[in-house]
Each structure stands twice: as C-alpha cells, then as structure tokens.
C-alpha cells in the first residue's frame, strides 16, 4: 500500500471519469455521487480554513500573554534588585554617618565631654532616622515587588484559563457534526438495471 499522502481536490473529483463496462454502475448516480463528494470536499476545506484561522488567532493571543508575562518577570527582578541595592546603600550610609559621628565625638571629648556626648546623641538620632527612612523605602519596594508578583500570577492564571478554553473549543469543534452534510448514496441503490436481471437467470 502506498504510504504517501493522497491529495484529492473537488476539481479532481468532478473531472474524474470512470471507465465503462458491461453491467456497470449507473452513470447518472455516479455523477451525482461525484458531485456530492466534491461539494463535501469544498465544505471541509472551508471548515479547515476557518479552524486554521482561529488557531492562528489563538497562537497570537498566547504569544501576547507570554510577552506580558516576560515583561512582568523582568519588572519583578528589577524591583528586587533595586530593593536589595537600596537596603545595602542605606546600611552603608547609616554605618558611615555613625562612624563619622563617633569620630567627631571622640575629638570633642577632649574639649568638652558634655558637648561631645550631645553631638554623639544627635549623630545617632540622625543615623537612626536615615536607617528608618531606608527601611521605609525598602518596605515600599517590597510591597511593589509583591504587587508585581500578584499581577504576574494573575496573568498566568488568565493565560492558563484562556489556553484551556481555546483547547476545549478546538476539541469541541473537532467532535461536533458538520452541519449541512449531504446524505451519501447507498451503493446498493446504484446498481444498473442489468444487475437486476441477474437474479432471473
């Protein structure tokens, strides 16, 4: 048996000519059947084109959702990096300010212990304020990162739902009967009058 794909178009069916033989098939019935087959091939070709167009549309939507998901992932990574950098910078600045304040206090201890202690307290408060400001900023970035993560998960859920819905529609379209399909001719009805006379012999 030939394994190659057999391609048959409606034009091929309409143009095909059957050879004639004694006691052959009814030519009118054969021509009618050929016309029905050609019409069915045309209808199936239109259905196939419609399904392919829908599939291309679904693939475009899927690609758009994947691009959105990629953008959200990149934004999330960027926010996490910014949060870490801000936190580290705030800690370095706080440590630097504290160190400078302590050095200044030690230099002033020799001249006035009370004044130096006051300056140390002031520097400590300033350092604490900066650290607290940095912590507030870090918490803000963490909230933004959490919001981005929730948004990304929501898009993934939407993407999955849409993909499942589209797959279900495609499966339903494959299982659904084709509307307007002509009733095929019973081969037993296509026997010519010569064949009917065989039973009398």
Secondary structure, 3 states (H helix, E strand, C coil): CCCCCCCCCHHHHHHCCCCCCCCCECHHHHHHHHHHHHHHHHHHHHHHHHHHHHHHHHHHHHHHHHHHHHHHHHHHHHHHHHHHHHHHHHHHHHHHHHHHHHHHHHHHHCCCHHHHHHHHHHHHHHHHHHHHHHHHHHHHHHHHHHHHHHHHHHHHHHHHHHHHHHHHHHHHHHHCCCCCCCCCCCHHHHECHHHHHHHHC
